Amino acid sequence: MYFPDIDRNKCTKCFFCVNICPKSVFEISDNEVQVANPVFCNGCEACVAECPEDAIILLDT
């Protein structure tokens, strides 16, 4: 199982991760990206590849 972690110091709120994730793991709440459905993450790394600030890492749990 994978868990996406967002580095808030690097995130610029471009929301690319929200748009690219095929499993709807992320959502926007209060103009922030939230990991809303981490159990849906299959470790495809689309969000990691799309993030221009390298603000997302996948933790292998």
VOPATI-172124 format. One line per field, with one value per residue: residue number from 1; y, x, z of N, C-alpha, C in turn; residue in one letter. Coordinates in steps of 0.05 Angstrom, whole numbers, plus 5000, padded with zeros to 4 digits. Each point is the difference from the previous one (the first is absolute). Layout:
N
n [NUM	...]
n_Y [Y	...]
n_X [X	...]
n_Z [Z	...]
ca_Y [Y	...]
ca_X [X	...]
ca_Z [Z	...]
c_Y [Y	...]
c_X [X	...]
c_Z [Z	...]
res [A	...]
// end
This chain:
61
n [1	2	3	4	5	6	7	8	9	10	11	12	13	14	15	16	17	18	19	20	21	22	23	24	25	26	27	28	29	30	31	32	33	34	35	36	37	38	39	40	41	42	43	44	45	46	47	48	49	50	51	52	53	54	55	56	57	58	59	60	61]
n_Y [4977	5020	5019	5017	5011	5022	5010	5010	4997	4978	4991	5005	4978	4987	4981	4998	4995	5020	5014	4992	5000	4976	5001	5026	4998	5020	5021	5020	5009	5021	4996	4976	4987	4982	4982	4999	4985	5000	4988	5020	5009	4996	5023	5010	5018	5001	5002	4981	4987	5006	4996	5026	4998	4975	5007	4980	4984	4976	4997	4980	4995]
n_X [5017	4991	5015	4987	5024	4988	5022	4987	5026	4996	4977	4995	4985	5015	4996	5024	5008	4984	5009	5024	4994	5005	5009	5001	5026	5003	4996	4985	5011	4985	4999	4999	5021	4981	5012	4979	5011	5017	4979	4993	5021	5007	5012	4982	5003	4976	4992	5018	4995	4975	5007	4998	4991	4996	4974	4998	4998	5006	4986	5017	4975]
n_Z [5000	4986	5010	4985	5001	5008	4989	5021	5007	4985	5010	4974	5007	4983	5018	4988	5025	5006	4979	5007	5025	4990	5025	4994	5003	4984	5016	4992	5022	5003	4974	5011	4992	5001	5015	4984	4981	5020	5009	4984	5013	4974	5006	4983	5020	4989	5025	5006	4978	5007	5025	4992	5025	4990	5004	4983	5022	4991	5022	5002	5005]
ca_Y [5023	5025	5024	5024	5021	5026	5019	5026	5021	5001	5001	5026	4999	4999	4980	4980	4973	4995	4995	4978	4975	4983	4987	5021	4999	5028	5019	5028	5009	5026	5008	4983	4972	4981	4971	4994	4972	4986	4971	4996	5003	4975	5004	5004	5023	5021	5025	5006	5009	5024	5022	5015	5009	4976	5003	4975	4975	4978	4984	4972	4993]
ca_X [4983	5015	4988	5012	5005	5005	5017	4986	5019	5006	4976	4992	4971	4994	4979	5004	4997	4971	4990	5013	4996	4978	4985	4987	5012	5002	4979	5006	4984	5011	5021	5023	4998	4998	5000	4973	4994	5026	4996	4997	5026	5012	5028	5007	5018	4992	5001	5028	5011	4987	5005	5023	5016	5009	4989	4986	5014	4983	5010	4992	4992]
ca_Z [5000	4997	5011	4989	5020	4987	5015	4999	4995	4971	4984	4990	4995	4971	4998	4979	5011	5002	4973	4986	5015	4989	5022	5016	5027	5010	4996	5008	5023	5010	4981	5006	4991	5022	4994	5009	4998	4997	4995	4971	4987	4991	4997	4972	5000	4982	5015	5004	4974	4991	5018	4991	5023	5015	5027	5007	5001	5008	5022	4998	5027]
c_Y [5025	5023	5025	5021	5026	5017	5027	5024	5002	5004	5029	5002	5002	4981	4980	4972	4992	4992	4974	4973	4984	4988	5020	4999	5028	5015	5027	5008	5025	5009	4986	4972	4983	4972	4990	4970	4983	4970	4993	5001	4973	5003	5005	5022	5021	5027	5009	5011	5027	5025	5015	5008	4976	5001	4974	4977	4978	4984	4972	4990	4970]
c_X [5018	4985	5014	5003	5007	5017	4988	5019	5007	4975	4992	4971	4993	4977	5003	4995	4970	4989	5011	4994	4976	4982	4986	5010	5000	4974	5009	4981	5013	5025	5026	4995	4999	5001	4974	4994	5026	4997	4997	5026	5012	5029	5009	5020	4994	5002	5028	5012	4989	5007	5025	5019	5011	4990	4986	5020	4980	5014	4989	4994	4997]
c_Z [5000	5012	4989	5023	4986	5018	4996	4994	4970	4983	4993	4993	4971	4995	4978	5011	5002	4973	4988	5014	4989	5021	5019	5029	5012	4996	5009	5022	5011	4984	5006	4988	5025	4989	5012	5001	4997	4994	4970	4985	4993	4994	4971	4995	4979	5013	5005	4974	4991	5017	4992	5022	5016	5028	5009	5000	5007	5022	4996	5028	5004]
res [M	Y	F	P	D	I	D	R	N	K	C	T	K	C	F	F	C	V	N	I	C	P	K	S	V	F	E	I	S	D	N	E	V	Q	V	A	N	P	V	F	C	N	G	C	E	A	C	V	A	E	C	P	E	D	A	I	I	L	L	D	T]
// end
